[in-house]
Amino acid sequence: MFYREAGQFKASYAADQAIFPLRQDQWGVALMLLVALVVFPAFGNEYFFQAILIPVMIFSLAAIGLNILTGYCGQLSLGTGGFMAVGAVACYKLTTGFPELDFIIVLLLSGVITALVGLLFGVPSLRIKGFYLAVATLAAQFFLSWLFNKVAWFQNYTPSGTITMPPRDVFGITITGAEADAMHRYVFCLVFVAVLAMAAKNLVRGPIGRSWMAIRDMDIAAELIGFRPFQTKLLAFSVSSFYVGVAGAMALSLWLGSVETAEAFDINVSFQVLFMIIIGGLGSMLGSFLGAAFIVLTPIMLTNVMVGGLGLQAVTAKHFEFMLFGGLIIFFLIVEPHGMARLWQIIKEKLRMWPFPH
């Protein structure tokens, strides 16, 4: 079988613990990156970039952020949409207030500002957990939406209450604004998300990630063996908020262009990202990408099949979408809590053992 490690020997502990220990995995990832960086830009059209690829990349980054907090540290959050709004508003204010600032620095600073806001709402996590922590983060969602809607300073006192991203260049190529090419925005988004995803993957594989997982599995036992719950949870909130904030900044600048923050990043976005990590897989970087792709692509496919193919009404397709998502969430929570990422892992394990029983 093609997926075997026969003849691939590990000479060190580092080689055995590599992110992609098998040569087939390395080739597979290299092939996917080649397709994403070469084939898609060469043959994709504006709809393909704007409606599919860019949203998948942005929601994947937001799902990584929530997965760090919920999947790895075990702290349930329903305020993802509010923290994405913080990142979007921070990106807008930094861009309009400091037009000479490099756009990459603007994105990173937007994440840092969101991380600081996440620290404030992460303080109650020492005393409360589970349902009560979810309610506290839900309150953060509503408070942030109200704040950005009522305080006109965040929109630079625009009468409409919307924020619009001005044109910005990266390495001499315009990637924001109405005149930016969708392919350029997609390539920048892909590279930026890939770098941050690799950073997150290495973070959760190290001592910090192990401390998060210890708190997730049993916080009292983790404290007894030397972990500090308060600092560990706060770090998880800040890192998670950083990723979510960068995703919000990218959603404004590279995808939507102009938004009203209270509507574009409402509670529905928070539930959407939560569904992504449940369906994709809790505690899995791959699951963040799989869940984001599934949540973004499924409504498009259902609309094309049910409305375009079967001639049903759009509202019927929307209702079927809700039923499908609800059924899948129940299915994965009961049958496979680790989601689609675990199913892919099982398939790979069977391929490595085939044709022998496993």
N, C-alpha and C positions, 0 to 999 in steps of 0.2 A: 504494500500500500504506500501511497506517496507521502503520508503523514507519519513518518517514523523517525525516531532519533538514533537509529542504529548507526554506529560509527562516529557519533558526536559526543566527544568526551569532555568533561568539565575538569579543568586542572586547578581551579581555585573556587573558594566560596563565593567570591564576587561573580564569577562566571555562572555558577549554579543559581544565583539569586538575581540574574539579569531580568530586565523587564520582558525581553523576548529571548528566552533561553534556546529555543529551537531555531535552526536555520530556516525552516519553512515559514515560521512566524515572521522572521526578519524579511524574507522575500515577499511575503504577503503584504506586510505593512508598506514596504518600499513600492510594491506594485500599486497599492491603493493611493499612496501619495503621488505617484507618477500620474495616475489617472486623474486625481483631483487637481493637480497643478498643470497638467499638459492637455489631457483629452477634454476635460470639461471647458476650460477657457477657449480651446480651439473650436469646439462644435456647439457649445451652449448658446442659447439666446437670452435676451433680457428677462423674459418671464421665468426661465429656468433658474437664473441667478437670483432674481428679486423675490420670487414667490416660494422657492424651494431651498436652494443651497444656503443663501445668507441667513434666513430664519433658522435653519437647522443648526448652523454653526453658532449663532447667538444663543439659542435656547440650550444647546449642548453646554456652553460655558456656564449659563445660569444653573443648569442641572448639576454640573460639577460642583458649583458653589453650595447648592442645597444638599448634595450628597455628602460633602465634607461634614456638614453640620448634623444632618439626620442619619445618613447611612454609616458614617464612620464614628461620629461622636454620640449618636443616639439622642440628639436634642431636636424635637419636632418643632418645625417653624412653618407658620402660615403667612409670613410677611414678606415673601420673596418679591412680590410685585412692588411693594413699597420701597424696598431697598434698590430695585432696579430703577424706580423713579428717582431716588437719590442720586444714583450714578448718572442718569440722563440729565438731571438739572445741574449737577456739578459740572458735567461736560459742557453744557450750554453756557454756564456762567464763566467758566475758565476760558472758553473759546472767545466769547464776546468781550470779556474783561482783559484778557491777555492775548491779543491776536498774533503776537510774535512767538508764542509758545509752541513748541513742536507738538504735533498732533498725538504722537505716541506718548509723550509725557502727559498730555491732557488726559488720555485714557487711563494711564496708570494713576495719576493724581485723583481722578474721579473714583477709582477703586479704593484709594487710601482714604478719601473723605467718607465713602460709604462704610469702610471698615471702622472708622471712628464712631459713626452713628450706630453701627452694629454692636460696638462695645457697650454703648449706653443701654441698649435694649437687651444685651446679654447679661447684665448684672443680676437681674432676677433669677437667672438660671441656677444660681447656687442654692436658692431656697425652694424653688418650685421645679416640677418636672412633669412630663407626660401631658395630660389634657390641659393642665393649668398653664404650662409653658406655651402650648399651642394657642391658648386664648390670649396670653400676653403678647405674643408675636402678631396675632390677629389684630389686637389693639394698635400695635405699631403700624400695621398696614393702613388702618383707617385714619390714624392720626397724621401720618405722612401724606396721605392723599388729601386730607383736609387742609393741611399746612400749605402744600404747593398750590392748592386751588384758591385759597383765601388771601395769601400774602403775595401781592403783585410784584414784589421785588424779584422773586424767583423767575418771573417771566419778563424781566426788564420793563415792567409797566406797559406791556402790550395790551391794547383794548380787547383783543380776542381771547387772551389768556393762553395762547399757544406759544410753544417755543420752536424755533426753526433753526436748524444747523446751518451756519454759513459755510461757504466753500473753503476747504482746507487741502493742502498738498502734503504728500509724503514722497520724498526723493524726487520732487519735481512733477509728480503725477497727482492730479486732482482726484480725490476719493470721497469727498463729501460735497453736498450741494446738488442742485438740480442738474448741473452740467456734468457731473461725475459719471463715468462709464460703469455699468453694472459689473462687468467682468473685472475691472480694476478693484472695485469694492470687495468682490468675492475673494480675489486672490489675497488681498491684505487681510481680510477677515479670517481666511483659512490659515495663513501663516501665524497670525497673532493667536488664534485659538489653539493651534497645534503646540506652540511654545508654552502657553499657559497650562495646557493639559499635561504636557510632559513634566512641567514643574510640579503640578499637583500630584501626579502619579509618584514622583520621587519623594514628595513630602509625606504622603501617606504610607510609604514603604519604610520610612525611617523612624527614629525615636519619637518624633512628634505624632506620627500616625499611630504608632503602637500605644501611646498614652491616650489618644482619642478612643481607640478601640477598647482599651481597658476600662475607661469611664463608661463607654456604651454597654459593655457586657455586665459589669457590676461595679458601680461607683464606690460602694463602701469597701469592697475588697481592694480596689485600685488605690484608695486612700490609705489603707492599711499597709500596702507594700511600698508606699512612698510617693505615689502620684498626688499632685495637688489639684483637686477637682475644680476650684474656682479659677485658677490660672489656665488650666487645660480647657475648660469650657469657654472662657473668654477668648482664648486664642482661636478656638474653633469658630466662634461667632465672628471674630474679626477677619479671619482668612476666608470664611464663607461669604461674608458681606463684601469683601474685596472682589471676589470673582463675580458675584451677582451685580455689584456696582459697575464693573467693567462691561458686563453683558448689557446692562441698561444703557451705558454710554454708547456702546456699539449699536444697540437697537435704534437709538435716536440718530446717530451720525451716519451709519452705514446702511440702514434698512428703511426706517420710516421717514426720516428727514425732517418732519414737522409733526408735533404731537401736542395733545393736551394731557399732561401727566396724570391727572386724576382719572382719566378714562382709558388711556393707553396702557397704564400699569395698575389696573384695578385688582380686586380680589380674584377675578377669574384667572389672571396671569399666575397668581400664587398657586391656585389649585392646578393649573396646567403644568407648572414645573414640578409640583408634587406628584402628579400622575406620571410624569416622565421618569422619575427615579423609581417609582413603584413598579411600573411596567418594565422599564429597562433593567432595573436591578439595584437594590440598596447596597451601598458599600462597594460600588464598582464604577471605575472610570469608563469602561466600555459600555456599561449599562446606561450611563448618562447620554452617550451618543446614540445608542439604539433607541432609548426612550424618546429623545428629542426628535429623531427621524420619524419614529412611528406616529407621534402626536401631530407633527407638522404634515406628514404625507397622507395620513388616513383621511382627514376631511377632504383633501383635494381629490383623492381617488374615489371616495364615496360620491362626491358631487359629479365627477365625470361619468361614473357608472350609473348612478341612480337617476340623475337629472338629465345628463347628456345621452346616456344609452337607453335607459328604461322609460324616460319621459315623465318621471315622478316630479312632484313639487320640491323646491329647495328646502322648505320647512320639514318635509318628510325625511329628507336625507339628513338634516340637522338632528332630528329626533332619533333617528337610527344611530347617528354618531354618538350621542349621549348614552344610548343603550349599550352600544359596543364598548365604549370606554368603561362604563360601570361594570359590565360583565367581566371584562378583562382584569380590572382591578380586583374584583372579588376572586377571580380564578387564580391570579398570581399570589394574592395574600394567603389563600388556602393551600393551593397545590405547590407552588414554587415561589416562596417569598423573595428569593434572590433574582427573580425576573428573567428577562430574555438573555441576560449575560450568563446566567447559570445554565440555561438551556444550550447556549453555544459552547460552554465549557464541557458539558456532558457529551455533546457531539464530538468534540475534539478528543476527549478521553476514549470514546468508543472507536474512533478512527485509529488511534495509536495502538489499540489492542486487537483490531480486526485482523483475521476472522475468528479469533479466539473469544470465548465467552467472557463477559465482563459484568 
